[in-house]
Amino acid sequence: MKLEVRRNDGTRRYELVSDEGELLGVIDYRVTESTIDLFHTETNPAHGGKGYGSLLVEGALDDIRERGGLTVRPTCPFIADFFGKHPEYADLL
């Protein structure tokens, strides 16, 4: 199964979607000036334990880095924990 992380500006969230169109997880966000607050992460419980949450966070952070100009506020505990385990993303804080 191929997975894709995509930004959905209409719903203000990042989505992890399978090549079959199944929504596997989301990160809700809000942007204020130059800060993006990642405040909620949720993955489909049917796919728990597969690392999809981390894949979703990596994809979102890679997109934020690529866009440039935004600082991340990780108010979601899962994302805050991810930053603690992945110092390669510390420049986004």
C-alpha positions in Angstrom: 0.0 0.0 0.0 1.4 3.4 -1.0 0.8 6.3 1.4 0.6 10.1 0.7 0.6 13.0 3.1 -1.2 16.0 1.7 -2.2 19.4 3.0 -5.8 20.2 2.8 -6.1 24.0 3.2 -9.9 23.9 2.9 -10.2 21.9 6.1 -6.9 23.2 7.7 -5.5 19.7 8.2 -2.8 17.4 6.9 -4.1 14.0 5.7 -2.5 10.6 5.4 -4.2 8.8 2.6 -3.7 5.4 1.1 -3.5 4.8 -2.7 -6.9 3.3 -2.3 -8.3 6.6 -1.0 -8.6 5.5 2.6 -8.1 8.3 5.1 -5.6 6.9 7.7 -4.9 9.9 9.8 -5.1 13.7 10.2 -3.3 16.6 11.8 -5.5 19.7 12.5 -3.7 23.0 12.3 -4.3 26.7 12.5 -2.0 29.5 11.1 -1.5 32.8 12.8 0.9 35.2 11.2 4.1 33.2 10.9 3.2 30.3 13.2 1.4 27.1 12.4 -0.1 25.4 15.5 -0.4 21.6 15.1 -3.0 21.0 17.8 -4.5 17.6 17.1 -3.3 14.4 15.6 -5.5 11.3 15.0 -5.0 8.0 13.2 -7.5 5.4 12.2 -7.6 2.9 15.2 -8.0 0.0 12.7 -4.4 0.8 11.6 -2.8 1.4 15.0 0.8 0.3 15.7 1.9 0.7 12.1 3.8 3.9 12.5 1.3 5.9 10.5 1.2 8.7 13.0 4.9 9.3 12.7 4.7 9.2 8.9 1.9 11.7 9.0 3.9 14.1 11.2 7.1 13.7 9.1 5.1 14.5 5.9 3.5 17.6 7.5 6.8 18.9 8.9 8.5 18.3 5.5 5.8 20.3 3.8 6.1 23.1 6.4 9.8 23.2 5.9 9.5 23.3 2.1 7.0 26.1 2.2 9.3 28.2 4.5 8.4 31.1 6.6 6.5 29.3 9.3 7.4 28.3 12.9 5.8 25.2 14.3 3.9 25.3 17.7 3.4 21.6 18.6 0.5 21.8 21.1 -0.5 18.3 20.2 1.3 16.0 22.7 2.0 13.4 20.0 3.7 16.0 17.9 5.6 17.5 20.8 6.9 14.0 21.6 7.9 13.5 18.0 10.0 16.7 18.1 11.7 15.3 21.2 12.7 12.1 19.4 13.6 13.8 16.1 16.1 16.7 16.6 16.5 17.0 12.8 13.2 19.0 12.9 14.2 21.3 15.7 14.8 24.2 13.3 11.0 24.4 12.8 10.3 25.2 16.4 
